[in-house]
Every structure is written in C-alpha cells, then in structure tokens.
C-alpha cells in the first residue's frame, strides 16, 4: 500500500507540472479596446465599422502595430508597411508612386491611412479592389511590385520568431499563426489611426477661430457656383471630408489605368477612383491616384481650368465643357487656405502611432 501511495503522488506531481509548464493550456482573454471616437465624429457621423469577427483589443492592436513596422513581412526583410505609409506623411509617402523591395515603381500613389473605420462602402484602395480592411492588409505582402513575398514564407518566419507566437496567443488565443490572423491584427492597428484635431475641427468646437481667408475658402468650397467641391469631399457635417465613393473627376480623356472599371469589368466605371479625404493635405503631397500633381496649387488649378471630358465623366463635374470652375486668383488662394486648415499636426506625432 505504501508503494502504491508513493506511485500515485508521483503521477499527480508530474501531471501538475506538465499542466503548469505548458503555456498553450493557459487561458488568456484579450482585453477589449474601444476606439477613442472624437466628439466631432460622434456628433456628425454614424458609429465606426468594426467586424464582429475582429473586435478591437489591446493585445490585437499592439500586435498589429508591431507587424506594421516590421520588415519581416517583405521578401528580403527590408520593407515594412510603414515604408509606404509613414507616420510623418500622415501614413503615405512623398513620392508620386511607391517602389517595392526590388526598386520597381508601381503606377499608384500610396493612399494615406486614417479614419479607416468609417469607410462605409467597405471598398479599399484607389480602385476599390479590396472589400475589407482585413483583405486590404493581405495584398501588399504578396504583390510583386511591393513587398514581393508570399504568405507561406511570412507565416513560417513569424511562427519561428522568438516573440510572435506568444503575441498571437495573447491577441487571438492561439500560437498557430495564419495570414488571416496577421491581417486582422494589422487592421486593428489601422483602425486606431484617427485624425480629428485640425484647426478646422477646433474651430468647429469653439476652440479656435478661422481667419477671414480660411472662412472665405470654405465658402468657395461649398458654393456650387464657385468651387463646388462638397459633393465628393463632404462639408462640416461630414468630418471625414470624403464621400468614400468612386468618381471620374476629369483627369484624362482616355485611360491607361481603368481604376474601378478594371475591378468591376463595367466600362461605365472606367477612369473612376476613390475620393480621398481632404484631411492632412499639408503632409500628403503629391496628389491624385498617380501622384501627378506635386502641389496643392496644381490641384486647384486643375479643377479650375484643367478638366478633360470623357465618356464616363462624373455628372458632378458640371463645368467640364468650360475646362473647370474658373476660380479667380483670390478664390484659389482662399480655397487653399481653407484646405490646409483641415491638417492635423498632432496626428503625425501621436506616440500611439510611432514605431
């Protein structure tokens, strides 16, 4: 009996040690982490879009941030997401079109990343080819002119990394890493990139005052007989400053890049690209989907007298036959002053968004 008792104690002891020493059996619940929604958004627009299968958590956001800045995602481990989406440029870069790890330039300008949780159409990228933020996060890794890797290699590198399996366990309750979980983490971080502290925002809340020039620029922006900008880019009641819709805004009479038309296959969509937000224009030059305009002055001149007609021109471009809205020099200067008041310097230095 004495020997059987000792044997039983040994079994219990070994079983207990095995359970305690195996981290995969430890239960860990990620900590919910609601987005910090600015008051100006709560007052004017509906709630953010958060997928039920990818709720925001502290651990998920921290993992996504680490992945966003880690070149491990690229084929030769020299490029991270932040190379083309730099915090100092409102999460874009300063080149007309971005180049990948092999020095091969694409044909699109990197879109800035902010306020992505309010993209109600759930079409991402200039041409709308990605139908969720999670799916958008997958594409650059395997794109041959961007990070030029493949997800099998990336997952293997993450799985054998000394830190990532534990970070995935805390974020998603598993140490088995997949490309889908990787993209979910990146999407969680990207949804925290909220910009709503421009001079215009503060003026709207009574915390600052627009100059007479900035105020007149807003009037030009809203006046259908002058700038007529608000149809595509919102108004003070739409603090996203975009409609998140795709338009042919008269850049070209013929198209080498079909934009949305290449995605849908509908020729009526040829030449249509997503309206970008007008926030942070002070930091996001060059402009348009192909970065063709180096300065904001060039953009304003284009809408004033540079429009080109085509079969899919948006009906909102009502003065295309006159080349544009024909602004005076003073109205151009005032419009520029207003547009720059939508820039948020605190967004560039927010420590939560830095590597």
Buried (B, 14 or more C-beta within 10 A) or exposed (E): EEEEEEEEEEEEEEEEEEEEEEEEEEEEEBEEBEBEBBEBBEEBBEEBBBBEEBBBBBBBBBBBBBBBBBBBBBBEBEBBBBBBBBBEBBBBBBBBBBBBBEEEEBBBBBBBBBBBBBBBEBBBBBBBBBEBBBBBBBBBBBEEBBBBBBBEBBBEBBBEBEEBBEBBBBBBBEBEBBBBBBBBBBBBBBBBBBBBBBBBBBBBEEEEEBBEBBBBBBBBBBBEEBBBBBBBBBBBEBBBBBBBBBBBBBBBEEBEBBBBBBBBEEEEBBBBBBBBBBBBBBBBBBBBBBBBBEEBEBBBBBBBBBBBEBEBBBEBBEBBEEBBBEBEEEBBBBBBBBBBBBBBEEBBEBEEBEE
